[in-house]
Amino acid sequence: MPKLKKKKTKKNIVKKKKSKVLLKKKTLVKNKKSEIPAKRPNVFKAEDKVEIKKIKKQTTEKRQYNVKDFVVYPKHGVGKILAVEKANIGQIDIQFYKIFVEKEKLTLTVPINQQFNLRPISTLNQINKCISILKTKPKIKRTMWSRRAQEYDQKINSGKIYELAEVVKDLNKNTDIIADQSYSERQLFEKAYERLKSEFEAVLNIKPEDVQKKMDKALGRNQNLLEEQ
């Protein structure tokens, strides 16, 4: 007996169309998922950043100072490089400068990769500008002495020669009489004066007595003595 063909009804045609649409959607979703690349875990991201920062920092800080060079360490003033030495600390080779600060009889050890603490001594033009600062009138501030003393101390330890000259000029009383200054004022003045004087000596390469005469003349401290003579 020959097989009878099924009659195509409207219901059967609709079902077939729906099944085809569903198959197409499923294949599209699968293809999209396969196209999206898998995210790689950022395991070394933080470490890479730290390494880059270290490399950049070393290049900006690198500066070559030689033995017998004069340098300025902000908190201690002018010092002279005695040697460039090496040491092994924690299985790491470290190079450092040995710096002698004569005014304080102090020897500093400064690693080469921390040279941001040091600066070269001033130029002759900077020294001349400091002399012109010393010749100007002192600034009179009406704030409390404790606050002014803190500001002066910060300027002294900043390592900036112009700020140092300003402190010497502002605290100068044009005289050597102790009664004209309070104890704390005189202490700060002497500290700033000696720091500035030591840098003048290193740059000008003259006797300490001649440096003192030059500074006192700019400050007007020896005018009274000249008038008496």
GROMACS elastic network, one bead per residue, 0.5 to 0.9 nm:
[ bonds ]
;  ai    aj funct       b0    kb
    1     4     6  0.89547   500
    6     9     6  0.88212   500
    8    11     6  0.83958   500
    8    12     6  0.66229   500
    8    13     6  0.71729   500
    9    12     6  0.54480   500
    9    13     6  0.65756   500
    9    14     6  0.89955   500
   10    13     6  0.52593   500
   10    14     6  0.63728   500
   10    15     6  0.88237   500
   11    14     6  0.53104   500
   11    15     6  0.63408   500
   11    16     6  0.88061   500
   12    15     6  0.52340   500
   12    16     6  0.63167   500
   12    17     6  0.88087   500
   13    16     6  0.52669   500
   13    17     6  0.63832   500
   13    18     6  0.88454   500
   14    17     6  0.52018   500
   14    18     6  0.62827   500
   14    19     6  0.87561   500
   15    18     6  0.51944   500
   15    19     6  0.62565   500
   15    20     6  0.87284   500
   16    19     6  0.52500   500
   16    20     6  0.63210   500
   16    21     6  0.88459   500
   17    20     6  0.51973   500
   17    21     6  0.63718   500
   17    22     6  0.88013   500
   18    21     6  0.51974   500
   18    22     6  0.62898   500
   18    23     6  0.87257   500
   19    22     6  0.51717   500
   19    23     6  0.62575   500
   19    24     6  0.87410   500
   20    23     6  0.51713   500
   20    24     6  0.63191   500
   20    25     6  0.88306   500
   21    24     6  0.51651   500
   21    25     6  0.63458   500
   21    26     6  0.87881   500
   22    25     6  0.51755   500
   22    26     6  0.62821   500
   22    27     6  0.87578   500
   23    26     6  0.52193   500
   23    27     6  0.62966   500
   23    28     6  0.87030   500
   24    27     6  0.52755   500
   24    28     6  0.62534   500
   24    29     6  0.88056   500
   25    28     6  0.51473   500
   25    29     6  0.62941   500
   25    30     6  0.87247   500
   26    29     6  0.52645   500
   26    30     6  0.63084   500
   26    31     6  0.87241   500
   27    30     6  0.51383   500
   27    31     6  0.61856   500
   27    32     6  0.86948   500
   28    31     6  0.51432   500
   28    32     6  0.62266   500
   28    33     6  0.87114   500
   29    32     6  0.51878   500
   29    33     6  0.62859   500
   29    34     6  0.87307   500
   30    33     6  0.52373   500
   30    34     6  0.63102   500
   30    35     6  0.87584   500
   31    34     6  0.51608   500
   31    35     6  0.62453   500
   31    36     6  0.89885   500
   32    35     6  0.50918   500
   32    36     6  0.65294   500
   33    36     6  0.55127   500
   33    37     6  0.84776   500
   34    37     6  0.74817   500
   36    39     6  0.89794   500
   37    40     6  0.89399   500
   39    42     6  0.89691   500
   40    43     6  0.86734   500
   41    44     6  0.87487   500
   42    45     6  0.53877   500
   42    46     6  0.82672   500
   43    46     6  0.76883   500
   43    47     6  0.84437   500
   44    47     6  0.52981   500
   44    48     6  0.60279   500
   44    49     6  0.87293   500
   45    48     6  0.53065   500
   45    49     6  0.64887   500
   46    49     6  0.52951   500
   46    50     6  0.65495   500
   46    51     6  0.89358   500
   47    50     6  0.52800   500
   47    51     6  0.64025   500
   47    52     6  0.88588   500
   48    51     6  0.52272   500
   48    52     6  0.63528   500
   48    53     6  0.88136   500
   49    52     6  0.52490   500
   49    53     6  0.63560   500
   49    54     6  0.87991   500
   50    53     6  0.52185   500
   50    54     6  0.63163   500
   50    55     6  0.88266   500
   51    54     6  0.51817   500
   51    55     6  0.63381   500
   51    56     6  0.87723   500
   52    55     6  0.52509   500
   52    56     6  0.62930   500
   52    57     6  0.86490   500
   53    56     6  0.52290   500
   53    57     6  0.61212   500
   53    58     6  0.86982   500
   54    57     6  0.51363   500
   54    58     6  0.62317   500
   54    59     6  0.88173   500
   55    58     6  0.53380   500
   55    59     6  0.65146   500
   56    59     6  0.54128   500
   56    60     6  0.65334   500
   56    61     6  0.88194   500
   57    60     6  0.53939   500
   57    61     6  0.61944   500
   57    62     6  0.85596   500
   57   113     6  0.87489   500
   58    61     6  0.52510   500
   58    62     6  0.59403   500
   58   113     6  0.63567   500
   58   114     6  0.87089   500
   59    62     6  0.53701   500
   59    63     6  0.87792   500
   60    63     6  0.82936   500
   61   112     6  0.85338   500
   61   113     6  0.65820   500
   61   114     6  0.71059   500
   61   115     6  0.61023   500
   61   116     6  0.61502   500
   62   112     6  0.74533   500
   62   113     6  0.66980   500
   62   114     6  0.86014   500
   62   115     6  0.71916   500
   62   116     6  0.88340   500
   63   112     6  0.81770   500
   63   115     6  0.73982   500
   64   112     6  0.86867   500
   65    68     6  0.88771   500
   65    69     6  0.66115   500
   65    70     6  0.88133   500
   65    71     6  0.85198   500
   65    81     6  0.80582   500
   65    84     6  0.89128   500
   65    97     6  0.86500   500
   65   120     6  0.86492   500
   66    69     6  0.56044   500
   66    70     6  0.89954   500
   66    81     6  0.71468   500
   66    82     6  0.89356   500
   66    83     6  0.81421   500
   66    84     6  0.78592   500
   67    70     6  0.87462   500
   67    80     6  0.79380   500
   67    81     6  0.51353   500
   67    82     6  0.56514   500
   67    83     6  0.55429   500
   67    84     6  0.69911   500
   67    97     6  0.87204   500
   68    80     6  0.58030   500
   68    81     6  0.50790   500
   68    82     6  0.59976   500
   68    83     6  0.79910   500
   69    79     6  0.84800   500
   69    80     6  0.57679   500
   69    81     6  0.55525   500
   69    82     6  0.83557   500
   69   120     6  0.84730   500
   69   121     6  0.89800   500
   70    78     6  0.67545   500
   70    79     6  0.56925   500
   70    81     6  0.64359   500
   70    99     6  0.88382   500
   70   120     6  0.68251   500
   70   121     6  0.62741   500
   70   199     6  0.89951   500
   70   202     6  0.71350   500
   70   203     6  0.89133   500
   71    77     6  0.83006   500
   71    78     6  0.57896   500
   71    79     6  0.54850   500
   71    80     6  0.62641   500
   71    81     6  0.74270   500
   71    99     6  0.83664   500
   71   118     6  0.64719   500
   71   119     6  0.57626   500
   71   121     6  0.54111   500
   72    75     6  0.87647   500
   72    76     6  0.77230   500
   72    77     6  0.52795   500
   72    79     6  0.60482   500
   72    80     6  0.86261   500
   72   117     6  0.84993   500
   72   118     6  0.56525   500
   72   119     6  0.52763   500
   72   120     6  0.61204   500
   72   121     6  0.60993   500
   72   159     6  0.70072   500
   72   199     6  0.83369   500
   73    76     6  0.55301   500
   73    77     6  0.52129   500
   73    78     6  0.64045   500
   73    79     6  0.71841   500
   73   101     6  0.89584   500
   73   117     6  0.62560   500
   73   118     6  0.50735   500
   73   119     6  0.68971   500
   73   157     6  0.88484   500
   73   159     6  0.67794   500
   74    77     6  0.56318   500
   74    78     6  0.83489   500
   74   117     6  0.71519   500
   74   118     6  0.72488   500
   74   119     6  0.83293   500
   74   156     6  0.78995   500
   74   157     6  0.51810   500
   74   158     6  0.55204   500
   74   160     6  0.77299   500
   75   156     6  0.78862   500
   75   158     6  0.72750   500
   75   159     6  0.71007   500
   76    79     6  0.80890   500
   76   101     6  0.72011   500
   76   103     6  0.86647   500
   76   104     6  0.75526   500
   76   106     6  0.87195   500
   76   157     6  0.76277   500
   76   159     6  0.87516   500
   76   195     6  0.82662   500
   77   101     6  0.72266   500
   77   103     6  0.83064   500
   77   104     6  0.89088   500
   77   157     6  0.82375   500
   77   159     6  0.72882   500
   77   195     6  0.57730   500
   77   196     6  0.84267   500
   77   198     6  0.78730   500
   77   199     6  0.79600   500
   78   100     6  0.86369   500
   78   101     6  0.61828   500
   78   102     6  0.79748   500
   78   103     6  0.82179   500
   78   121     6  0.76972   500
   78   195     6  0.72680   500
   78   196     6  0.89590   500
   78   198     6  0.64477   500
   78   199     6  0.61405   500
   78   202     6  0.80944   500
   79    99     6  0.57956   500
   79   100     6  0.51964   500
   79   102     6  0.67120   500
   79   103     6  0.85985   500
   79   106     6  0.89721   500
   79   107     6  0.86821   500
   79   108     6  0.87645   500
   80    98     6  0.83802   500
   80    99     6  0.53472   500
   80   100     6  0.52762   500
   80   101     6  0.65627   500
   80   102     6  0.81245   500
   81    84     6  0.77816   500
   81    97     6  0.65910   500
   81    98     6  0.57833   500
   81   100     6  0.64697   500
   82    97     6  0.76083   500
   82    98     6  0.55275   500
   82    99     6  0.57248   500
   82   100     6  0.67078   500
   83    96     6  0.84856   500
   83    97     6  0.60029   500
   83    98     6  0.52955   500
   83    99     6  0.75074   500
   84    95     6  0.70233   500
   84    96     6  0.58107   500
   84    98     6  0.63398   500
   84   112     6  0.89392   500
   85    94     6  0.84050   500
   85    95     6  0.57381   500
   85    96     6  0.55501   500
   85    97     6  0.64101   500
   85    98     6  0.74370   500
   86    93     6  0.67250   500
   86    94     6  0.55965   500
   86    96     6  0.63494   500
   86    97     6  0.89086   500
   87    92     6  0.81296   500
   87    93     6  0.57668   500
   87    94     6  0.53389   500
   87    95     6  0.65682   500
   87    96     6  0.80750   500
   88    91     6  0.57821   500
   88    92     6  0.53430   500
   88    94     6  0.61433   500
   88    95     6  0.89362   500
   89    92     6  0.53039   500
   89    93     6  0.65260   500
   89    94     6  0.70492   500
   90    93     6  0.84005   500
   94   111     6  0.70009   500
   94   112     6  0.79253   500
   94   113     6  0.86747   500
   95   110     6  0.87109   500
   95   111     6  0.58656   500
   95   112     6  0.57465   500
   95   113     6  0.80461   500
   96   109     6  0.64327   500
   96   110     6  0.53240   500
   96   113     6  0.81610   500
   96   114     6  0.89329   500
   97   108     6  0.78611   500
   97   109     6  0.57247   500
   97   110     6  0.52041   500
   97   111     6  0.62416   500
   97   112     6  0.66669   500
   98   107     6  0.67020   500
   98   108     6  0.57541   500
   98   110     6  0.67123   500
   98   111     6  0.89789   500
   99   106     6  0.82274   500
   99   107     6  0.55027   500
   99   109     6  0.64344   500
   99   110     6  0.76746   500
  100   104     6  0.88077   500
  100   105     6  0.71601   500
  100   106     6  0.57873   500
  100   108     6  0.62958   500
  101   104     6  0.57681   500
  101   105     6  0.57163   500
  101   106     6  0.51517   500
  101   107     6  0.62109   500
  101   108     6  0.76759   500
  102   106     6  0.67391   500
  102   107     6  0.86143   500
  103   106     6  0.79501   500
  103   194     6  0.81857   500
  103   195     6  0.84442   500
  103   198     6  0.79276   500
  104   107     6  0.88683   500
  110   113     6  0.85457   500
  110   114     6  0.68459   500
  110   115     6  0.72618   500
  110   117     6  0.83489   500
  110   118     6  0.87142   500
  111   114     6  0.53992   500
  111   115     6  0.69798   500
  112   115     6  0.55534   500
  113   116     6  0.81909   500
  114   117     6  0.64947   500
  114   118     6  0.83314   500
  115   118     6  0.53132   500
  115   119     6  0.79481   500
  116   119     6  0.74271   500
  118   159     6  0.86958   500
  119   122     6  0.87339   500
  119   159     6  0.80983   500
  120   123     6  0.89203   500
  121   199     6  0.69155   500
  121   202     6  0.76909   500
  121   203     6  0.70702   500
  122   125     6  0.80738   500
  122   126     6  0.59153   500
  122   127     6  0.67406   500
  122   161     6  0.77019   500
  122   199     6  0.75340   500
  122   200     6  0.85740   500
  122   202     6  0.89979   500
  122   203     6  0.68680   500
  123   126     6  0.52294   500
  123   127     6  0.64598   500
  123   128     6  0.88435   500
  123   203     6  0.69611   500
  124   127     6  0.50710   500
  124   128     6  0.62896   500
  124   129     6  0.86948   500
  124   203     6  0.67705   500
  124   204     6  0.74180   500
  125   128     6  0.51029   500
  125   129     6  0.62729   500
  125   130     6  0.87175   500
  126   129     6  0.50066   500
  126   130     6  0.62545   500
  126   131     6  0.87871   500
  126   161     6  0.81396   500
  126   162     6  0.81874   500
  127   131     6  0.64061   500
  127   132     6  0.88238   500
  127   161     6  0.84762   500
  127   162     6  0.89865   500
  127   199     6  0.86604   500
  127   200     6  0.68889   500
  127   203     6  0.79165   500
  127   204     6  0.85503   500
  128   131     6  0.50984   500
  128   132     6  0.64546   500
  128   133     6  0.87881   500
  129   132     6  0.50742   500
  129   133     6  0.63232   500
  129   134     6  0.87935   500
  129   162     6  0.80303   500
  130   134     6  0.62920   500
  130   135     6  0.87764   500
  130   161     6  0.74969   500
  130   162     6  0.61126   500
  130   164     6  0.88064   500
  130   165     6  0.58689   500
  130   166     6  0.83704   500
  131   134     6  0.50722   500
  131   135     6  0.64374   500
  131   165     6  0.80280   500
  131   214     6  0.84789   500
  131   215     6  0.71257   500
  131   218     6  0.62217   500
  131   219     6  0.85517   500
  132   135     6  0.51450   500
  132   136     6  0.67525   500
  132   218     6  0.75524   500
  133   136     6  0.54383   500
  133   137     6  0.85588   500
  133   162     6  0.77989   500
  133   165     6  0.65299   500
  133   166     6  0.66887   500
  133   169     6  0.72718   500
  133   218     6  0.86616   500
  134   137     6  0.79713   500
  134   138     6  0.85764   500
  134   165     6  0.63724   500
  134   166     6  0.71149   500
  134   168     6  0.73193   500
  134   169     6  0.51327   500
  134   170     6  0.87195   500
  134   215     6  0.76887   500
  134   218     6  0.56654   500
  134   219     6  0.54972   500
  134   220     6  0.89604   500
  135   138     6  0.89764   500
  135   169     6  0.77181   500
  135   217     6  0.85888   500
  135   218     6  0.50082   500
  135   219     6  0.56503   500
  135   220     6  0.77316   500
  136   169     6  0.75209   500
  136   218     6  0.87312   500
  136   219     6  0.83003   500
  137   169     6  0.74668   500
  137   170     6  0.77948   500
  138   166     6  0.80751   500
  138   167     6  0.89557   500
  138   169     6  0.56766   500
  138   171     6  0.75350   500
  138   172     6  0.77407   500
  139   166     6  0.89115   500
  139   169     6  0.84103   500
  139   170     6  0.58391   500
  140   170     6  0.75666   500
  141   144     6  0.85696   500
  141   148     6  0.80354   500
  142   145     6  0.84535   500
  143   146     6  0.85603   500
  143   147     6  0.69468   500
  143   148     6  0.67533   500
  144   147     6  0.55339   500
  144   148     6  0.64204   500
  144   149     6  0.86986   500
  145   149     6  0.58364   500
  145   150     6  0.84892   500
  146   149     6  0.51347   500
  146   150     6  0.63425   500
  146   151     6  0.88382   500
  147   150     6  0.52056   500
  147   151     6  0.64323   500
  147   152     6  0.88014   500
  148   151     6  0.50561   500
  148   152     6  0.61804   500
  148   153     6  0.85838   500
  149   152     6  0.51011   500
  149   153     6  0.61237   500
  149   154     6  0.86473   500
  149   184     6  0.80764   500
  149   185     6  0.77577   500
  149   188     6  0.78415   500
  150   153     6  0.51264   500
  150   154     6  0.62633   500
  150   155     6  0.87261   500
  151   154     6  0.51672   500
  151   155     6  0.63100   500
  151   156     6  0.87498   500
  152   155     6  0.50968   500
  152   156     6  0.62179   500
  152   157     6  0.87466   500
  152   163     6  0.87733   500
  152   164     6  0.85342   500
  152   167     6  0.61266   500
  152   188     6  0.75188   500
  152   192     6  0.89020   500
  153   156     6  0.51010   500
  153   157     6  0.63114   500
  153   158     6  0.85692   500
  153   167     6  0.87861   500
  153   188     6  0.72265   500
  153   192     6  0.87748   500
  154   157     6  0.52518   500
  154   158     6  0.59850   500
  155   158     6  0.50729   500
  155   159     6  0.75832   500
  155   160     6  0.74450   500
  155   163     6  0.55862   500
  155   164     6  0.61647   500
  155   166     6  0.86353   500
  155   167     6  0.73118   500
  156   159     6  0.67070   500
  156   160     6  0.78050   500
  156   161     6  0.85867   500
  156   163     6  0.70799   500
  156   164     6  0.53533   500
  156   167     6  0.73755   500
  156   188     6  0.85444   500
  156   191     6  0.79383   500
  156   192     6  0.60284   500
  156   195     6  0.82016   500
  157   160     6  0.80892   500
  157   164     6  0.84475   500
  158   161     6  0.85245   500
  158   163     6  0.78438   500
  158   164     6  0.82433   500
  159   163     6  0.81893   500
  159   164     6  0.77185   500
  160   163     6  0.55534   500
  160   164     6  0.63921   500
  160   165     6  0.89252   500
  161   165     6  0.62286   500
  161   166     6  0.86898   500
  161   196     6  0.72538   500
  161   199     6  0.86449   500
  162   165     6  0.50657   500
  162   166     6  0.62778   500
  162   167     6  0.88428   500
  163   166     6  0.50113   500
  163   167     6  0.64245   500
  163   168     6  0.88529   500
  164   167     6  0.52638   500
  164   168     6  0.64847   500
  164   169     6  0.87500   500
  164   192     6  0.60935   500
  164   193     6  0.81268   500
  164   195     6  0.78909   500
  164   196     6  0.66817   500
  165   168     6  0.51603   500
  165   169     6  0.61525   500
  165   170     6  0.86198   500
  165   192     6  0.77058   500
  165   193     6  0.80671   500
  165   196     6  0.69010   500
  166   169     6  0.50498   500
  166   170     6  0.60102   500
  166   171     6  0.85342   500
  167   170     6  0.51567   500
  167   171     6  0.60500   500
  167   172     6  0.83265   500
  167   188     6  0.83879   500
  167   189     6  0.72289   500
  167   192     6  0.66727   500
  167   193     6  0.84782   500
  168   171     6  0.54316   500
  168   172     6  0.59104   500
  168   188     6  0.85819   500
  168   189     6  0.58409   500
  168   190     6  0.82411   500
  168   191     6  0.89515   500
  168   192     6  0.58769   500
  168   193     6  0.58058   500
  168   196     6  0.83323   500
  168   219     6  0.86994   500
  169   172     6  0.52701   500
  169   173     6  0.87131   500
  169   189     6  0.88713   500
  169   219     6  0.69314   500
  170   173     6  0.83870   500
  170   189     6  0.87994   500
  171   181     6  0.88348   500
  171   185     6  0.69529   500
  171   186     6  0.79258   500
  171   188     6  0.79910   500
  171   189     6  0.57774   500
  172   175     6  0.78160   500
  172   186     6  0.89782   500
  172   189     6  0.70826   500
  172   219     6  0.72394   500
  172   221     6  0.82467   500
  173   176     6  0.78298   500
  173   177     6  0.88593   500
  173   180     6  0.72042   500
  173   181     6  0.75317   500
  173   219     6  0.88697   500
  173   221     6  0.78351   500
  174   216     6  0.85285   500
  174   219     6  0.67466   500
  174   220     6  0.57985   500
  174   222     6  0.76970   500
  174   223     6  0.82553   500
  174   224     6  0.85725   500
  175   178     6  0.84299   500
  175   180     6  0.78716   500
  175   220     6  0.85238   500
  175   221     6  0.55263   500
  175   222     6  0.78107   500
  175   224     6  0.80451   500
  176   179     6  0.89033   500
  176   180     6  0.82016   500
  176   221     6  0.77336   500
  177   180     6  0.58753   500
  177   181     6  0.78138   500
  178   181     6  0.57488   500
  178   182     6  0.77283   500
  178   183     6  0.82677   500
  178   186     6  0.78248   500
  179   182     6  0.71709   500
  181   184     6  0.82301   500
  181   185     6  0.60572   500
  181   186     6  0.59435   500
  182   185     6  0.51684   500
  182   186     6  0.61608   500
  182   187     6  0.86279   500
  183   186     6  0.52529   500
  183   187     6  0.62140   500
  183   188     6  0.88143   500
  184   187     6  0.50477   500
  184   188     6  0.62856   500
  184   189     6  0.85584   500
  185   188     6  0.53455   500
  185   189     6  0.61204   500
  185   190     6  0.86386   500
  186   189     6  0.50056   500
  186   190     6  0.60410   500
  186   191     6  0.85001   500
  187   190     6  0.52955   500
  187   191     6  0.61775   500
  187   192     6  0.87067   500
  188   191     6  0.51038   500
  188   192     6  0.61788   500
  188   193     6  0.84019   500
  189   192     6  0.52958   500
  189   193     6  0.58741   500
  189   194     6  0.85075   500
  190   194     6  0.59573   500
  190   195     6  0.84513   500
  191   194     6  0.54239   500
  191   195     6  0.62692   500
  191   196     6  0.87211   500
  192   195     6  0.51706   500
  192   196     6  0.61643   500
  192   197     6  0.84753   500
  193   196     6  0.52681   500
  193   197     6  0.59789   500
  193   198     6  0.86340   500
  193   215     6  0.89506   500
  194   198     6  0.60692   500
  194   199     6  0.87014   500
  195   198     6  0.53479   500
  195   199     6  0.65987   500
  195   200     6  0.88341   500
  196   199     6  0.53174   500
  196   200     6  0.62675   500
  196   201     6  0.87459   500
  197   200     6  0.50070   500
  197   201     6  0.62010   500
  197   202     6  0.87626   500
  197   208     6  0.78388   500
  197   211     6  0.67402   500
  197   212     6  0.70289   500
  197   215     6  0.77935   500
  198   201     6  0.50857   500
  198   202     6  0.63541   500
  198   203     6  0.88047   500
  198   208     6  0.81783   500
  198   211     6  0.88398   500
  199   202     6  0.50946   500
  199   203     6  0.62050   500
  199   204     6  0.84304   500
  200   203     6  0.53077   500
  200   204     6  0.57890   500
  200   205     6  0.78178   500
  200   206     6  0.85486   500
  200   208     6  0.88498   500
  200   211     6  0.67358   500
  201   204     6  0.54322   500
  201   205     6  0.53226   500
  201   206     6  0.59246   500
  201   207     6  0.70100   500
  201   208     6  0.63581   500
  201   210     6  0.89806   500
  201   211     6  0.64375   500
  202   205     6  0.54001   500
  202   206     6  0.80193   500
  203   206     6  0.84681   500
  204   207     6  0.89354   500
  204   211     6  0.82837   500
  206   209     6  0.84068   500
  206   210     6  0.66366   500
  206   211     6  0.68446   500
  207   210     6  0.53265   500
  207   211     6  0.64319   500
  207   212     6  0.87952   500
  208   211     6  0.50522   500
  208   212     6  0.61827   500
  208   213     6  0.87071   500
  209   212     6  0.51467   500
  209   213     6  0.63184   500
  209   214     6  0.87287   500
  210   213     6  0.50973   500
  210   214     6  0.62231   500
  210   215     6  0.87249   500
  211   214     6  0.50791   500
  211   215     6  0.62429   500
  211   216     6  0.85440   500
  212   215     6  0.51855   500
  212   216     6  0.59525   500
  212   217     6  0.83742   500
  213   216     6  0.51438   500
  213   217     6  0.59471   500
  213   218     6  0.86284   500
  213   222     6  0.80216   500
  214   217     6  0.52658   500
  214   218     6  0.64557   500
  214   219     6  0.88125   500
  215   218     6  0.51845   500
  215   219     6  0.62329   500
  215   220     6  0.85310   500
  215   221     6  0.85730   500
  216   220     6  0.58259   500
  216   222     6  0.59903   500
  216   223     6  0.87793   500
  217   221     6  0.62479   500
  217   222     6  0.60562   500
  217   223     6  0.74581   500
  218   221     6  0.78692   500
  219   222     6  0.81719   500
  220   223     6  0.55328   500
  220   224     6  0.83640   500
  221   224     6  0.71959   500
  221   225     6  0.82840   500
  222   225     6  0.52433   500
  222   226     6  0.63471   500
  222   227     6  0.88056   500
  223   226     6  0.51961   500
  223   227     6  0.62949   500
  223   228     6  0.88038   500
  224   227     6  0.51355   500
  224   228     6  0.63202   500
  224   229     6  0.88002   500
  225   228     6  0.51980   500
  225   229     6  0.63754   500
  226   229     6  0.52044   500
